[in-house]
Amino acid sequence: EIRLAAKKAGYLSEWQKTDPKLKELSEGIVTVDGRDMAYLGVLHKSPEKIYRFLFFTDYRGMLLTGELICPKKGYKDWITVGNEVMNSFHIREK
């Protein structure tokens, strides 16, 4: 089982090493379709000015991820889109 909180902290720590001016906008763990889902929303200032929204979950001991990256300009419009994509996540078991 992947520890989502530790993985989330690890992503943030790695990003901060490459971009010390990174701005964290949102983070947490929510339940989506009965499954814990961790997410991070950040603004990178270097090397490019981008908004990044990453969400991930544990599936059979594997890490499943989804990511939205867009230019910083207009990023606020994409925050809602990223959350909608994350909240529509569904894994069909065979």
N, C-alpha and C positions, 0 to 999 in steps of 0.2 A: 504494500500500500504506500502510495506517495503522500508525504505530508505536505499538504497544500500551503499552509502558512509558511513553512520553512522554504518551500520552493519559491513562493512569492517574494519573500525577503531576499532570497538569493538573486533573483532576477533584478530587483531594485538595486542591490549592492553592486552587481556587475555593471549595470547601466551607469550608476553614479561614478564608477571608476573611470569610464570613458567620457563621461559628461558631468563634471562636478557642478555645473550650473543647472542640471536637470530639475524640473519642477514637478513634484508629484501632485496630481489633481484628484485622483480617486484611487481607492484600494479597498479590498474587502473579500469576504467569502460569502456567497449567497447560495441558496438552493434553487436549482433549475431542473425541472422535470425529475424531482426526487433525488438529485445528485448534487453534492457540494461542488461549487465552481468558484475558483479564485480569480480575481481580476486586478489589473493595474492600469491606470490611465496617467500618462506623463507627457510633459512637453520637453522635448530635447532641444537644447540650444546649440549644440555642436556635435558632429561637424555640420549637420543640417538642422534647420529649424522645422521640426516635425511634431505632430501629435501621434502618440502610439497608444493603442488600447489593446491589451493582451488579456485573454482569458484562457483558463485551462482547468482540466479535471483529471482525475485518475480513472482509468478504464482497464480493468484486469491487470493492474500493476504497471500499465503504460501511461505515459503522459500524452493526453490529447490537448492540442492547443488551437486557438484561433487568434488572429491578429489583424488589426485594422491600423494602417499607417496612412497619414495624409499630411499635406503641408500645414504649417502652423496657421497660416492665413485661412480663416474660415473654419478652423477646427471645432468651434463650439457647435456648429451644425452637425458634426460627425459624432459628437458625444452620444447623442440620442440614438443614432444609427448603431453605434457599437454596442450599446446596451440592449437594443432590440435584437441584434444578431445573437448576442450572448444568451438572452432570455428565450430565444426560439430554439436553442440547442436541444437536440433530441437524439438519443442513441437507440436504434432498434436492435433488439436482441433476436438472434435467429433461433 
